[in-house]
Amino acid sequence: MYDPFSQTFVDHPEWKREKPIVELLGPFIYFLSTVNVDRLEPEFRITPLARSLPSKGATYDVVIVRPLRDPSVDKEDEVSRERYTDKIWKVMQSAYADGSLTNLRYDSMGQIGTEGDGPLVVEYVRCGGWEWIPVGNQ
């Protein structure tokens, strides 16, 4: 998992050497993996670390946005979940801003910015593989 403070990849907090599988639960508003590119179009650097911090092996770069990481989103509150659609546009626009999405954080009120130490908006993971297992509506 990318850590913008150290500007390196670190072990995911849920990763254990004896069980090297991390289970990420949805809902997901964005999930994309790439193998060896940093952009999907000339200005859209959605996986910028593929180029600026290249992998030393066979890996995927995975970009994940899960709205329930936002402190202002309540799983049970449909209005707060619907408001999140406005925030995903800020994330996508930052991909057009030279891939700056890796530095986005939530503040305690759920506002997105690049300062502070709140939860990362984008989980940027580099891994050897992944499996999608749908579990129905959550």
Buried (B, 14 or more C-beta within 10 A) or exposed (E): BBEBEEEEBEEBEEBEEEEEEBEBEBEBBBBBBBEEEBBEEEEEBBBBBBBEBEBEEEBBBBBBBBBBBBBBBEEEEEEBBEBBEEBBEBBBEBBBEEBBBBBBBBBEEBBBEEEEEBBBBBBBBBBEEBEEEEEEEE
